[in-house]
Amino acid sequence: MTADKKKVIRDILIRAGKTFVQAFISYLSIDAFFGVTDLGALKKIALSLLVGALAAGVSAVWNSLLEWINRRIEEMDEEDSSDG
């Protein structure tokens, strides 16, 4: 298996894992929504939604950083190959 294929597979697995976590957190939020009976329950729902939003934000930042790192590595590889 080539390095490019390994990189693609690793990227897919990372994205699948993050998507699973986001879906799980969203499920918790929806499940809690149907149990709203008082202000305390509403606060729990708001907190669950906040955690879901935070998870999505972390995922977006993580993907951006991975993309930036991958581009930097590719640029360094191109510079090394042109030097040799």
N, C-alpha and C positions, 0 to 999 in steps of 0.2 A: 504494500500500500504506500502510495507516495505521500510526501509531507503535506501537499495541498489537500489531498483527500482526508487525511487525518485532521487537518485544521478545519475543514468544512464539517466533518462529523462532530468534532468537539464543539464547534459553534452551535450546531443544531441541538446537541444534548444540553448545552448551557441554556439556550433559549427555551427548550421544552421544560426544563426544570423551573425556570423563572415563571413561565406561563402557568405551570401546575400550582405554584405557590400563590400566584395572583388569583387564580380561579378558586382555590381553597379559601382564601381570605374573603373573596366576594361571596362565596356560599355562606360563610359564617354571618356576613352582614345581612343577607337576604333572609336567612333562617331567623335571625334575631328580630327582623322587621315585623314578622307576623305575630310576635309575642308582645307587642307594645300595649301595655296596660297602664303605665304611669310614667312620671318624669324620669325615674331611675332607668327604666327600660329604654326610654328615648335617648338618654345620655350614653347608654351602652351601644346603641345603634350608631350614634354619632361617632363614638370612639372607634367602632369597627370600620366605619366608612373612612375615617381618618387614617387608620392603619392600612386599609386597602389603597388609598390614594398615595400614602407614603411608599408602599411597596411598588406601585406603578412608577412613581418618581425615581426610586432607587434603580429600578430596572432600566429606565430610560437613560439615566446617568451612566449606569454600568455599561450598557450597550455603546454609548457614545465613547466612553473611555477605551473599551476594547477595540472599537473601530480605529480610534486615534493611535493606539499602541500598535495595532496591526499595520497601519499605514507607515508609521515610523520604522518598524522593523523591515518592511518591504523596501523603503527608501534606503535604509542602511545596507540591505542586501544588494541593491542595485549599485550603490556606491562602491561596495567591496568588489563586485564582479567587474566593474569598469576599471578599477585600479589594477587588477591582476592581469 
